[in-house]
């Protein structure tokens, strides 16, 4: 088997490994294998192929991986729950420090008062933070 074929097979194996563990790490190594396989078509000297693979891997890992894994805040918060922070919500069931329900965008959310106060049904509160599916609210500003 020629070197370029071995490198191409290694690249495919690394792509499959990337599909099983989506970390955007093995994909960079696979791309380096494919680049090195192209170089291996013209030369079979390991003194050239190994540095080409090392340099290509380093370049892909240092420059391409950060671009592939970069997420802005909205994308990182795939549920979109972060959009509620700072919004005003209507109290549907009295909100205490340990329970209550608010409504926002025609949705019902479990709520807790962050300041220990009680917010009566019908009042307006501001969503200050969230923890999973529980909104923490405070006085309307």
C-alpha contacts under 8 A as a table, 3 or more apart, distances in Angstrom:
res1	aa1	res2	aa2	distance
1	X	5	X	6.47
1	X	6	X	6.85
2	X	5	X	5.32
2	X	6	X	6.48
3	X	6	X	5.07
3	X	7	X	6.17
3	X	37	X	7.14
3	X	40	X	6.12
3	X	41	X	7.82
3	X	44	X	6.57
4	X	7	X	5.10
4	X	8	X	6.03
4	X	36	X	7.48
4	X	37	X	4.20
4	X	38	X	6.69
4	X	39	X	7.76
4	X	40	X	4.94
4	X	41	X	5.81
5	X	8	X	4.99
5	X	9	X	6.13
5	X	37	X	7.04
6	X	9	X	5.18
6	X	10	X	6.14
6	X	37	X	7.95
7	X	10	X	4.95
7	X	11	X	6.07
7	X	33	X	5.42
7	X	34	X	6.63
7	X	36	X	7.02
7	X	37	X	5.25
8	X	11	X	4.96
8	X	12	X	6.29
8	X	33	X	6.46
8	X	34	X	5.71
8	X	37	X	5.92
9	X	12	X	5.06
9	X	13	X	6.17
10	X	13	X	5.05
10	X	14	X	6.16
10	X	30	X	7.16
10	X	33	X	6.78
11	X	14	X	5.08
11	X	15	X	6.21
11	X	29	X	7.37
11	X	30	X	4.14
11	X	31	X	6.77
11	X	32	X	7.83
11	X	33	X	5.15
11	X	34	X	5.96
12	X	15	X	5.00
12	X	16	X	6.26
12	X	30	X	6.87
13	X	16	X	5.11
13	X	17	X	6.14
13	X	30	X	7.90
14	X	17	X	4.85
14	X	18	X	6.08
14	X	26	X	5.51
14	X	27	X	6.42
14	X	29	X	7.01
14	X	30	X	5.25
15	X	18	X	4.97
15	X	19	X	6.37
15	X	26	X	6.63
15	X	27	X	5.55
15	X	30	X	6.01
16	X	19	X	5.05
16	X	20	X	6.52
17	X	20	X	5.13
17	X	21	X	6.24
17	X	26	X	6.74
18	X	21	X	5.02
18	X	22	X	5.25
18	X	23	X	6.82
18	X	24	X	6.71
18	X	25	X	7.18
18	X	26	X	5.22
18	X	27	X	5.79
19	X	22	X	5.60
22	X	25	X	7.90
23	X	26	X	7.42
24	X	27	X	5.55
24	X	28	X	6.81
24	X	65	X	6.29
24	X	68	X	7.03
24	X	69	X	7.10
25	X	28	X	5.56
25	X	29	X	6.91
25	X	61	X	7.22
25	X	65	X	7.04
26	X	29	X	5.05
26	X	30	X	6.09
27	X	30	X	4.91
27	X	31	X	6.19
28	X	31	X	5.15
28	X	32	X	6.34
28	X	57	X	6.34
28	X	60	X	5.43
28	X	61	X	6.00
28	X	64	X	7.57
28	X	65	X	7.03
29	X	32	X	4.99
29	X	33	X	6.24
29	X	57	X	5.49
29	X	60	X	7.66
29	X	61	X	7.90
30	X	33	X	4.95
30	X	34	X	6.29
31	X	34	X	5.07
31	X	35	X	6.24
31	X	56	X	7.96
31	X	57	X	7.72
31	X	60	X	7.78
32	X	35	X	5.10
32	X	36	X	6.08
32	X	53	X	5.53
32	X	54	X	7.84
32	X	56	X	5.02
32	X	57	X	5.15
32	X	60	X	7.43
33	X	36	X	5.04
33	X	37	X	5.97
33	X	53	X	6.38
34	X	37	X	4.91
34	X	38	X	6.39
35	X	38	X	5.25
35	X	39	X	6.57
35	X	53	X	7.53
35	X	56	X	7.42
36	X	39	X	5.00
36	X	40	X	6.03
36	X	49	X	6.23
36	X	52	X	6.12
36	X	53	X	5.60
37	X	40	X	4.81
37	X	41	X	6.50
38	X	41	X	5.42
38	X	42	X	7.68
39	X	42	X	5.78
39	X	43	X	6.52
39	X	49	X	7.22
40	X	43	X	4.89
40	X	44	X	5.61
40	X	49	X	6.77
41	X	44	X	7.57
43	X	48	X	7.89
43	X	49	X	7.96
44	X	49	X	7.37
45	X	48	X	5.53
45	X	49	X	6.33
46	X	49	X	4.76
46	X	50	X	5.63
47	X	50	X	6.02
47	X	51	X	6.92
48	X	51	X	5.75
48	X	52	X	6.27
49	X	52	X	5.08
49	X	53	X	6.17
50	X	53	X	5.17
50	X	54	X	6.14
51	X	54	X	4.96
51	X	55	X	5.92
52	X	55	X	5.29
52	X	56	X	5.95
53	X	56	X	5.13
53	X	57	X	5.90
54	X	57	X	5.14
54	X	58	X	6.10
55	X	58	X	5.09
55	X	59	X	6.09
56	X	59	X	5.12
56	X	60	X	6.07
57	X	60	X	5.21
57	X	61	X	5.93
58	X	61	X	5.12
58	X	62	X	5.86
59	X	62	X	5.25
59	X	63	X	5.83
59	X	64	X	7.36
60	X	63	X	5.43
60	X	64	X	4.80
60	X	65	X	6.35
61	X	64	X	5.94
61	X	65	X	5.15
61	X	66	X	7.66
62	X	65	X	6.40
62	X	66	X	7.00
63	X	66	X	6.03
63	X	67	X	6.86
64	X	67	X	5.24
64	X	68	X	6.28
65	X	68	X	5.06
65	X	69	X	6.10
66	X	69	X	5.19
66	X	70	X	5.72
67	X	70	X	5.25
71	X	74	X	7.86
71	X	75	X	5.73
71	X	76	X	5.55
72	X	75	X	5.39
72	X	76	X	6.04
73	X	76	X	5.09
73	X	77	X	6.19
74	X	77	X	5.22
74	X	78	X	6.94
74	X	80	X	6.74
74	X	82	X	7.52
75	X	78	X	5.47
77	X	80	X	5.55
77	X	81	X	7.01
77	X	82	X	6.69
79	X	82	X	7.96
80	X	83	X	5.87
81	X	84	X	5.94
81	X	85	X	7.96
81	X	130	X	7.99
82	X	85	X	5.73
82	X	130	X	7.91
84	X	87	X	5.44
84	X	127	X	6.67
85	X	126	X	7.95
85	X	127	X	5.28
85	X	128	X	5.55
85	X	129	X	5.76
85	X	130	X	7.63
86	X	126	X	5.95
86	X	127	X	5.29
86	X	128	X	5.80
87	X	126	X	5.65
87	X	127	X	5.69
88	X	104	X	7.55
88	X	124	X	6.48
88	X	125	X	5.55
88	X	126	X	4.43
88	X	127	X	6.30
88	X	140	X	7.18
89	X	102	X	6.23
89	X	103	X	5.69
89	X	104	X	5.07
89	X	124	X	5.62
89	X	125	X	5.39
89	X	126	X	6.08
89	X	127	X	6.97
90	X	102	X	5.55
90	X	103	X	5.18
90	X	104	X	6.57
90	X	121	X	7.92
90	X	122	X	6.12
90	X	123	X	5.96
90	X	124	X	4.72
90	X	125	X	6.44
91	X	94	X	6.44
91	X	95	X	7.04
91	X	101	X	6.25
91	X	102	X	4.38
91	X	103	X	6.27
91	X	119	X	7.16
91	X	120	X	6.77
91	X	121	X	5.01
91	X	122	X	5.23
91	X	123	X	5.49
91	X	124	X	6.09
91	X	125	X	7.07
92	X	100	X	7.87
92	X	101	X	5.45
92	X	102	X	5.02
92	X	103	X	6.15
92	X	121	X	5.25
92	X	122	X	6.27
93	X	100	X	5.45
93	X	101	X	4.92
93	X	102	X	6.75
93	X	120	X	7.17
93	X	121	X	5.12
94	X	100	X	5.36
94	X	101	X	6.84
94	X	118	X	6.95
94	X	119	X	5.56
94	X	120	X	4.59
94	X	121	X	4.93
95	X	98	X	7.81
95	X	99	X	5.69
95	X	100	X	3.93
95	X	101	X	6.30
95	X	102	X	7.79
95	X	111	X	6.48
95	X	112	X	6.04
95	X	113	X	6.18
95	X	118	X	5.71
95	X	119	X	5.07
95	X	120	X	6.67
95	X	121	X	7.84
96	X	99	X	5.20
96	X	100	X	6.06
96	X	112	X	5.84
96	X	113	X	5.34
96	X	116	X	6.65
96	X	117	X	6.38
96	X	118	X	4.90
96	X	119	X	6.76
97	X	112	X	5.03
97	X	113	X	4.49
97	X	114	X	6.40
97	X	115	X	7.41
97	X	116	X	4.96
97	X	117	X	6.90
97	X	118	X	7.44
98	X	112	X	5.64
98	X	113	X	7.34
99	X	110	X	7.08
99	X	111	X	5.91
99	X	112	X	5.18
99	X	113	X	7.76
100	X	110	X	5.96
100	X	111	X	5.04
100	X	112	X	6.17
101	X	108	X	6.61
101	X	109	X	5.58
101	X	110	X	4.73
101	X	111	X	5.14
102	X	108	X	5.81
102	X	109	X	5.33
102	X	110	X	6.54
102	X	111	X	6.16
103	X	106	X	6.23
103	X	107	X	5.37
103	X	108	X	4.65
103	X	109	X	6.16
104	X	107	X	5.32
104	X	108	X	6.78
104	X	109	X	7.83
109	X	133	X	7.13
109	X	134	X	6.61
109	X	135	X	6.76
110	X	133	X	6.92
110	X	134	X	5.02
110	X	135	X	6.23
111	X	134	X	5.42
111	X	135	X	4.68
111	X	136	X	5.64
111	X	137	X	6.82
112	X	134	X	7.24
112	X	135	X	6.37
112	X	136	X	4.88
112	X	137	X	6.18
113	X	116	X	5.58
113	X	117	X	6.31
113	X	118	X	7.10
113	X	119	X	7.81
113	X	136	X	5.73
113	X	137	X	5.10
113	X	138	X	5.93
114	X	117	X	7.72
114	X	136	X	5.83
114	X	137	X	5.88
114	X	138	X	5.89
115	X	138	X	6.46
119	X	123	X	6.59
119	X	125	X	7.84
120	X	123	X	5.83
124	X	139	X	7.89
124	X	140	X	6.06
125	X	137	X	6.15
125	X	138	X	5.76
125	X	139	X	5.35
125	X	140	X	4.51
126	X	137	X	5.45
126	X	138	X	5.47
126	X	139	X	6.19
126	X	140	X	5.12
126	X	141	X	7.35
127	X	130	X	7.89
127	X	135	X	6.48
127	X	136	X	5.91
127	X	137	X	4.42
127	X	138	X	6.56
128	X	135	X	7.59
128	X	136	X	5.71
128	X	137	X	5.28
128	X	138	X	6.52
129	X	135	X	6.09
129	X	136	X	5.26
129	X	137	X	7.16
130	X	133	X	6.91
130	X	134	X	5.61
130	X	135	X	4.42
130	X	136	X	5.66
131	X	134	X	5.31
131	X	135	X	6.55
131	X	136	X	7.82
